[in-house]
């Protein structure tokens, strides 16, 4: 079973790129963030033509928005509202795969603005509060050792030194500050999740999933950050086979500044 997560940065603008990715990667589950459209404007027919049996989407006109497309029938769908803002930053589904109940959570964590000080930056304060509420959501769940759960999304934080091009230059920059990393760790530990990318690939090499549009030559400068994540519950980690990031997609025509992150699972 293959799960792919990707901040698409407008699903309608990049629907042809989505089609190419689906053809190339053949995901069972495709999770998108920053779809930037209302549900009534979402291109559901395109996803049906791509082979997805069920596609669910929550969105706001022009920004945010999450989607989960599945090649397996979805049994239930939920969304959680964080910080009293119904701003389409989360959705979850449950489905059966080889008679196993699997849950997928798709998150789009707030970016947090430019100033890493919650006292003067409302956006950063919102980001920290969002992470606290996300951790609380999972800490209240009681079946931590038995559930097959995958949590994916643009979490907008690069937690490790090898997740950024320069730890020294970015340690006071939003997405790599100490307080964000601390909040993300509590979120990770709230359900005893494992970081699938680092679990399979270790901590010794640089891994990025995002490169800024500001760079004239993103590939040459390679000033990336790993903002996009796949987490797995303890039980799900036993089925995790491999992970990889499709870096070359950043070089496609009119690209998103993020690239797809992929996890493969094996069930007997």
C-alpha positions in Angstrom: 0.0 0.0 0.0 1.4 3.4 -1.0 0.6 6.7 0.7 1.7 10.0 -1.0 1.5 13.4 0.6 2.0 16.6 -1.3 1.4 20.3 -0.8 0.1 21.1 -4.2 -0.2 24.9 -3.9 -3.5 25.0 -5.8 -5.0 21.8 -7.1 -6.8 23.4 -10.0 -3.7 25.2 -11.2 -1.6 22.0 -11.0 -4.1 19.3 -11.9 -1.9 18.2 -14.8 1.0 17.8 -12.4 -1.2 15.7 -10.1 -2.1 13.5 -13.0 1.5 13.0 -13.9 2.4 12.2 -10.3 -0.4 9.7 -10.0 0.7 8.0 -13.2 4.3 7.9 -12.0 3.8 6.9 -8.4 0.4 5.0 -8.5 -0.6 5.8 -4.9 -3.4 4.0 -3.0 -3.9 7.1 -0.9 -3.1 10.6 -2.1 -3.2 13.4 0.4 -2.9 17.0 -0.8 -2.6 20.2 1.2 -3.1 23.9 0.2 -5.7 22.9 -2.5 -7.0 26.5 -2.4 -10.5 25.9 -3.6 -14.0 25.4 -2.2 -15.4 21.9 -2.2 -17.9 22.8 -5.0 -15.0 23.9 -7.2 -12.8 20.9 -6.5 -12.0 18.8 -9.7 -13.5 15.5 -8.4 -14.1 14.2 -11.9 -10.4 14.3 -12.7 -9.6 12.3 -9.6 -12.2 9.7 -10.6 -10.6 9.4 -14.0 -7.2 8.9 -12.2 -8.7 5.7 -10.6 -9.6 7.0 -7.2 -12.8 5.4 -5.9 -13.4 8.0 -3.2 -12.1 11.5 -2.9 -12.9 13.9 -0.1 -12.0 17.5 0.2 -12.4 20.5 2.6 -11.5 23.9 1.3 -11.6 27.7 1.5 -11.5 29.9 -1.6 -8.0 31.0 -2.4 -6.1 29.4 0.5 -5.6 26.4 2.8 -7.6 23.2 1.9 -6.9 19.5 2.3 -7.9 16.5 0.2 -7.6 12.7 0.6 -8.1 10.6 -2.6 -8.4 6.8 -2.1 -8.4 3.8 -4.3 -10.2 1.9 -1.5 -13.7 2.7 -0.3 -13.7 5.3 2.5 -15.8 4.1 5.5 -15.8 7.4 7.4 -14.5 10.9 7.2 -14.0 13.6 9.9 -12.4 17.0 10.2 -11.2 18.7 13.4 -11.4 22.4 13.9 -8.3 23.9 15.6 -8.1 27.2 17.4 -11.8 27.8 16.8 -11.1 28.4 13.1 -12.9 26.4 10.5 -10.1 27.0 8.0 -9.7 23.5 6.3 -6.4 22.4 7.8 -7.3 18.8 8.8 -9.2 15.8 7.6 -9.1 12.1 8.4 -10.5 9.0 6.9 -10.9 5.3 7.8 -10.9 2.5 5.3 -10.3 -1.2 5.0 -7.1 -2.6 3.5 -6.8 -6.4 3.4 -9.4 -6.6 6.2 -7.4 -4.2 8.4 -8.9 -0.9 9.6 -6.5 2.0 8.7 -6.8 5.6 9.6 -5.2 8.5 7.7 -4.9 12.0 9.0 -4.0 14.8 6.7 -2.7 18.1 8.2 -1.8 21.5 7.0 -0.2 23.3 9.9 -0.1 27.1 9.8 3.1 28.5 8.4 3.5 31.0 11.2 4.5 34.2 9.5 8.1 35.7 9.6 8.7 36.7 13.2 9.2 33.8 15.7 7.7 35.7 18.6 4.1 34.9 19.7 3.9 38.2 21.6 4.2 40.3 18.5 3.2 37.8 15.7 -0.4 36.6 15.8 0.3 34.0 13.0 3.2 32.5 15.0 1.0 32.4 18.2 -1.7 30.6 16.1 0.8 28.0 14.9 2.0 27.2 18.4 -1.6 26.9 19.7 -2.5 24.7 16.7 0.3 22.3 17.5 -0.7 22.2 21.2 -4.3 21.3 20.2 -3.1 18.7 17.7 -1.1 17.0 20.5 -4.1 17.1 22.8 -6.3 15.6 20.2 -4.1 12.5 19.9 -3.2 12.3 23.6 -6.9 11.8 24.3 -7.0 8.7 22.1 -6.7 5.4 24.1 -5.8 2.8 21.5 -2.2 4.0 20.9 -0.8 0.4 20.8 -3.4 -1.2 18.6 -4.4 1.3 15.9 -3.0 1.4 12.3 -2.6 5.1 11.9 -0.8 7.2 9.3 -0.5 11.0 9.8 0.8 13.0 6.9 1.0 16.6 5.7 2.7 19.9 5.4 3.6 20.4 9.1 5.6 23.5 8.3 8.4 22.5 10.6 11.8 21.0 9.9 12.7 19.5 13.3 16.2 18.1 12.8 19.5 19.7 11.9 19.7 17.5 8.8 16.2 18.7 7.7 17.5 22.2 6.8 20.3 23.4 4.6 21.9 25.3 7.5 21.0 24.7 11.2 23.0 27.7 12.3 21.5 30.2 9.8 17.9 28.9 10.3 17.7 28.2 14.0 16.0 31.6 14.6 13.9 31.4 11.4 10.3 30.3 11.5 10.0 26.5 10.8 13.2 25.6 12.6 13.0 27.5 15.9 13.5 25.7 19.2 10.0 26.4 20.4 8.4 25.0 17.2 10.5 21.9 17.3 9.6 21.3 21.0 5.8 21.7 20.2 6.2 19.3 17.2 8.0 16.7 19.3 5.1 16.8 21.8 2.7 16.3 19.0 4.7 13.4 17.7 4.9 11.8 21.1 1.2 12.3 21.9 0.3 9.1 20.1 3.8 7.5 20.1 4.2 8.2 16.4 7.4 7.4 14.5 8.8 9.8 11.9 8.6 7.4 8.9 11.3 9.2 6.8 13.9 9.2 9.5 12.9 5.7 10.7 13.7 4.3 7.3 16.5 6.6 6.1 18.3 7.5 9.3 19.5 10.9 10.5 22.9 11.1 8.8 21.9 12.7 5.5 20.2 15.9 4.5 16.6 15.4 3.3 14.3 18.2 2.0 10.8 18.4 0.7 10.5 22.2 0.1 12.6 24.7 -1.8 11.7 28.4 -1.9 10.4 30.1 -5.0 12.8 33.0 -4.2 15.9 31.0 -5.3 16.9 31.7 -8.9 18.2 28.2 -9.3 16.6 26.0 -6.5 18.6 22.9 -7.5 22.0 24.7 -7.6 21.5 26.5 -4.3 19.7 23.5 -2.7 18.6 25.6 0.3 15.8 23.2 1.2 13.8 22.2 4.3 11.9 19.0 5.2 8.5 20.5 6.0 6.4 17.6 4.8 6.1 14.5 6.9 4.7 11.0 7.2 4.2 9.7 10.7 3.2 6.2 11.6 1.7 4.7 14.8 3.7 2.0 16.5 1.6 -0.8 15.0 1.7 0.7 11.6 5.5 1.1 11.7 5.8 -2.7 11.7 4.3 -2.6 8.2 6.5 0.3 6.9 8.7 -0.9 4.1 10.3 2.2 2.6 10.0 5.9 2.1 11.3 8.4 -0.5 10.9 12.0 -1.8 10.4 12.8 -5.4 12.8 15.8 -5.6 12.9 16.0 -9.4 9.2 17.2 -9.5 10.3 20.5 -8.1 11.9 21.1 -11.5 8.7 20.6 -13.5 7.0 23.5 -15.3 5.0 25.8 -12.9 5.9 23.6 -9.9 4.7 23.7 -6.3 7.5 24.7 -3.9 6.9 21.3 -2.2 7.4 17.8 -3.6 5.6 14.5 -3.0 6.7 12.4 0.0 6.0 8.7 -0.3 5.7 5.8 2.1 5.2 2.1 1.2 3.6 -0.4 3.5 3.5 -4.2 3.3 0.8 -6.4 4.7 0.8 -10.2 4.5 
